[in-house]
């Protein structure tokens, strides 16, 4: 059974194509700039703490979001580690993770309640000479055993 989920085009091939084509590289950067780096407003019916919190988070992490989106256009996915404030439990920082160091892993296990096969998905960061780092994807739920794993925000186009 294959337990690794790869993008449609490998990161190495996409990287080589982009490096050899200046127009493609520039187009990707301009598209990411248009989406992320322009002026923005959040539309709410009334002023709230949520609006201010989201706006501040966005402004404080705009460069990391830009790099993540740029990689999403280049390779089909981009990722950032989410750092949470220990006091409030809200996200406070992002750190973009280079796409060429990541892959998605699918773990198969038996669900304790139903007895049926269930799947968990993790991101794994692989850097030569260092141990692999397993991370939780932001939109999935995990066991309490996984609470100490870093959280990542994954934007994918496949």
Number of C-alpha atoms within 10 A of each C-alpha: 4 7 11 14 12 14 14 10 12 12 20 10 10 14 16 10 14 16 11 11 10 11 11 14 16 12 12 19 18 14 14 21 15 12 13 18 15 8 7 11 7 9 8 9 6 6 9 9 8 10 15 12 14 15 14 13 16 18 13 14 15 15 16 19 23 20 21 26 28 23 26 21 18 20 24 21 20 26 26 22 20 19 16 15 11 9 6 8 9 14 14 18 16 23 18 21 20 14 19 16 13 21 16 18 18 14 13 13 12 11 11 9 6 8 9 9 10 12 10 15 20 22 23 17 20 15 12 8 6 8 9 13 14 19 21 23 22 15 11 9 11 14 7 7 7 13 10 9 13 17 21 22 22 20 16 15 12 11
